[in-house]
Amino acid sequence: MEQLFNIDFKNISSSSKKEALERRKNFELFLKTGLPNKKDENWKFSDLNSIISKNFKEITNYDDLRIDEEIELINDFDHNHIILINGVFKSCDISFEEKEKVKIDSLKSLEGLSNQSSNNLQNLNQALSLGGFNLEVQKDYKCKKPIIIYNYFNSNLENKIINNSNQIKLNQNSELILIEYNISEKCKFLKNTFEKIYMNKGSELKTFVIQKTKSNGYFYKNISGSQDYNSTYQKFILSSGLKFNKLEINMDLEKENASCYILSGLSLGKEEHQEIKTRINHMAPNCKSYQKIKNVLENDSKGVYQGKIFVKDNAQKTDAYQLSKALILDDKAEFNAKPELEIYADDVKCSHGSTSGSIDEDAIHYLMTRGIELPMAKKLLINGFINEIFENIPEEKLKKFLEKNIIEQVNAI
């Protein structure tokens, strides 16, 4: 592992000698175990050690902090924005909001993000993180426009690793739509991100992950969050086009009437591998979770979904639903699903399921008899398969933008 990672700590700024020592200590802890592999149950379908070792001869840390790229902004709808260059906070513009109500700045301190020591990738993150962003919405404030995070990766990242950490806090009765918009140049790199979400009483957060361009990057992101009474968290995952991506989501529904929704629609093409792993912890009565994961798999792509619903003994009246579906378009494509229920309460409504299959030949025939050629008929059915996850998005301009993005992704496979 030491031969693979060639890390120069001189290029990592630390606020104190103590922090510098902590970084080195965390890196040594990481080296003892190394990258996760299939011996770990959580990584049985995505052996990261094998994947990275096959595709990288040497990995160095990112040391060029010049971030002067100009980003082309989306003009489909009005929005605020945050700009990250190679994971580093560059700037923000919240001109549509009351500025004292929304706080955005660079996340300098990593304290409070180190509560998952069992995950060795966090040791790596704590050792090498260059910081990300800190976002807080004040009490009773409902953001007027979405905030888009322009997550840009430039061509200086060949064979580099970047680590960053983000923190999002919604105070009581606040609301926010947050869109992560990833833009990559054609280079091979590794990105390791940890993100904490705090949702106070009555708050509502909708988040979207969108990939604008195909990427040769290898991405891992861990999201952990806590939800207070009557809070709502919605996550839409549309990150097609990545060489490798694993997204872990761990949400604690800590107080009554909290609800969590995770919906995904992915179109995976040649040599693309994506995994979504979720754990929704129902810790209080009358909470709800809903998960629907959809994959379209072409060529030799690989899709993975591991989802666990945990229900504590006092979490009566839990309503939890989990479903994964895969549309497999090629014999070489692979889909793995591992749904789990762990229930200790007796008055609950919980269900899970997983289905996979090929495209409906009768539907293809029907469309072709109406004069639609075979390639277009397939694309129409794929679009319909994925677009179902947008049914509950009331913002019309945002919905049209997402649907347009899905069409572009389907056309690219």
Phi, psi and omega in degrees: 000322179296327179291329181284319183261112177253090189255132178250107182285348177294336182272002181250115180283139178233144183286342181204167177296325179298316179296319179300319179293321178297320179299313180296322179297316179295323178293320177296321176298319178298315183297330181297323181256326179079193179291145180295149180225181188291351174292335174277124183305326181291343184239020185295334180260351183220079182288091187296322180300315179293316182298313182290319181297327180285334188251351179229131173272327178208139179240125177246161180274150181290127185231002180259102185268012175286121187231065186255014180292145174264129183258131176282119185276151176291135179245014181288333180201158178293142179197158167273171178206155169239138178246122173246130175249117183052040177085351184264134179296126178254306185197173174209159178216114179239046186293343178275355185245165169285113193300329180284350182266342181232120180252124177226127175206177179288137179273103183272315182271138179262005178296141180091350178253009187250037185259018180231056187296341179289346180264111185294335177293338175286328173300319177296318180296316180294333179284323193240000186300135176262007181089158177225236180232155174241124184232129179221131176252130187285166183304135174067012181259127177252114184300135184284327182227157176296158170251124177259129173266108176277104185259093189257134178240118186268183187280002179276005190262008183306122179061028179252161170242136174237139180234133174214164182224139180234156178221130181233129180227125173250118179281178189307129175061025177265161181221145181206139166252124184235128183239120176266115187245105187266130180231123185234140167280167184278082174213162185259121182208172181237130180235132185232113188233138173237136185223134177249138179235128177241121181239113181276178186309127174074007181278159182220124181232123172248127180234144180231138175243120184230137176254116182285315184236157173297153185220143173267013180282157177244112192247137168228132177222133178244121178247125174232138185213161176232138182239131180270185183306130173061024177270155182228126178240128177233131181235122177247124186247117183228039190271053177288155174097008180264142178300311175215139178208129171233124179243121176252131180234122178235109182242132177256114175271091194273336183232163185302149174065018171284148180222144184224128181234128177232119182230137184220142173223110185239138173246111186251134182246204188304127175058029177255140185224120178225139177230137171244125180235124183235150169220113179253117184258110177273105186255354184217162181292159171061033176259158184227140171223145183218124180229129175224117185242123181237135178231136168249123189242121181241158177054229182255030182290162181225125176244142182224138171224121172241117183228130180236133172250120179249130180236115180290160186297334180267000185273060179291159180064024174294140175234106186229132183225138182214127181214134173237139179227139178231134174253108187260118186257359184211144180296336181277345181287156185221137175227129179239134179227139178222084177277142182222144171235132174230103193237128179242357174261157185251351180244077186223162172234101184229139178210152174213157179194163179210133178226151174211150180183178180270176182290148184288109182294327178294320178294321176300313181300317181300314181294322181291328176290344177265014175089010180266127182290157187307309181302318180291323178299317178298315182296321178298317180292323178294316178302315180296323179298317184277321188296348179302331184289349181267003188303327187258021177264111184279339183285105191296315181296320177294319180299316179296321178297317180293319179296321176297320179296319178297318179301317179297321179292318179295320179295338185273345184278000000 
